[in-house]
Amino acid sequence: MLPAVAAASPALSHLPRYQHLRRRFHLRCHRLPATPAKASCGARRRLLAGAFAAGDGPSGQDVDYSTGTTSSGSAYLGLFVRLLGLDNDTRDREHAVCTLYQYSLGGRKSIDEIMQFPGCIVIIISLLKSESTRAREAAAGLLRNITSVQIYRKMAIESGAMEEVISLLCKSTISPEMMEQCLCTIWNFSIDENWRYKILRSDVLTKIVRYLDEEDIKVKEAAGGIISNLALSPSNHGALVEAGVIPKLVHLLQTKEDDYKIIRKEARSSLILLAHDDHYLSLIIEEGLIRVPLVGSAAYKAFKPLPHSWPTFPDGSEIQRSSRPSKYGATELLLGLSVNEKDTKPDEAKINAMIGRSNQQFLARVGAIELDDEGNEQSGSEKSDLYTILPWVDGVARLVLILGGLEDVSAIKKAARAIGDASINEHMRTSFKEAGAVKPLLQLLKHGDVSVREAAAYALEKLSVSATICQKIKADGGLELLVNTVKDPNTPVKQLEKMICVLSRMFDMGINMVAAPESYAHEDVTSAERSIQGDTATGNSVISHTFVNQEMARFITALWLCF
């Protein structure tokens, strides 16, 4: 924070007349209602990074007139603006810019009074090159406050403010205060879409991404705000990803400290925007996050937890009862008492599924799973397509909860499609299986809504790449259901294509799983086809031909009846 100007002033008896006026102006400014020197920066869209009181500029709007400011010191503004001129002494210019910076903290009205003098913006920008550290910091802070007002941003751009601020950021030695003021100024410039390309065209983008690793929390917030605004333009996504923002944003989003609340909001906003591209969504999922649709808190009111019974794993498999029951029933209450038995010890995937299910069901019970004000910044058609980003343990569990525990048709459809989008690797497919997604997806194939059936078919097609999923589908009675779906003449073409794809994989998996059940679990469809072709050519396929022929005959018969 800049030190108070009055504290650095010499005795009044040795000052010229204009410095007496500067002292009186400074003291009058301090009689105004107190305003914090720096305000927290953080809003998803069109944030104005001005250092004003909380009521001066609502997030997402330009800074308006402040009701608490008065013009008691405005009579001396002309004097201090003149003192900014290049023909004045360096110390006088430093005192003047520091005083004007303090005055600009009063809000929109104070800034308007400063900007009524033509050409002052050019002089302020020239002070960014001053040899005085205090003068540079005050000029950067004053420029930050000026650019928080829409009508002055264009004036600052045309005067070369962005180039000067970017050149300051590119210097090897820069104080954290100067860094914050410069980043917040660029944050203000990034509000306007027409000026974002200038930021990307310069070399400062890599610097901004590096600032996400800075220790200063305000620097992190400003850098995150710039990236969030840049991500509003889809044409910028490629440059942002190439600069390496995804791993850094994921790390910031997973930080749990209270001071990171604003940074987490900006990181989540940026990742949601980047996730609109399927390729970038895959990169985000590989970092351990999942995109989950926001369906509204009202949809979760239909969730009713199952009545008390012996607990089961999320995929439906039962937890074996302990052979050492407790005298007072503690074994049923604390299942961990039987973890020493090998038969009841779950693997890591089941443990994660149980943790995620417990977290999401608890949030649904207490009504805190989704906030009503999430997504209020968007309007129109955007409100029907809202998403959030969650860690994969919670994200998988929430999607399965929506799928099997809610009644809202739109929510179910979104969850089914999200499961298909997230099934990009064996880890995610196994996670959905352990969380119990397969059985409700099969049941949705009989849903009355066509769009829900198509979404469920899409999810099953993506999941069926895994051999273990094909086994699970068959174990849950899905083979007969799929065949009946194919035989149904009312099945839409899109759903029919996906069901035929799932069935063909199940037959192929049946051949290959007998030959090499473990090694196949981590292969994709292309590798499966190559493996089957290789086994057929070499004659190494040890299979039950009777089983395969029977299943294939049923499949061909179903297709023949269908057409």
Secondary structure, 3 states (H helix, E strand, C coil): CCCCCHHHCCCHHHCCHHHHHHHHHHHHHHCCCCCCCCCCCCCCCCCCCCCCCCCCCCCCCCCCCCCCCCCCCHHHHHHHHHHCCCCCCHHHHHHHHHHHHHHHCCCHHHHHHHHCCCCHHHHHHHHHHCCCHHHHHHHHHHHHHHCCCHHHHHHHHHCCHHHHHHHHHCCCCCCHHHHHHHHHHHHHHCCCHHHHHHHHHCCHHHHHHHHHHCCCHHHHHHHHHHHHHHCCCHHHHHHHHHCCHHHHHHHHHCCCCHHHHHHHHHHHHHHHHHCCCHHHHHHHHHCCEEEEECCCHHHHHHCCCCCCCCCECCCCCECCCCCCCCCCCHHHHCHHHHCCCHHHCCCHHHHHHHHHHHHHHHHHHHCCCCCCCCCCCCCHHHHHCCEEEEEHHHHHHHHHHHHHHCCCHHHHHHHHHHHHHHCCCHHHHHHHHHCCCHHHHHHHCCCCCHHHHHHHHHHHHHHCCCHHHHHHHHHCCHHHHHHHHHHCCCCCHHHHHHHHHHHHHHHHHHHHHHHCCCHHHHCCHHHHHHHHHHHHHHCCCCCCHHHHHHHHHHHHHHHHHHC
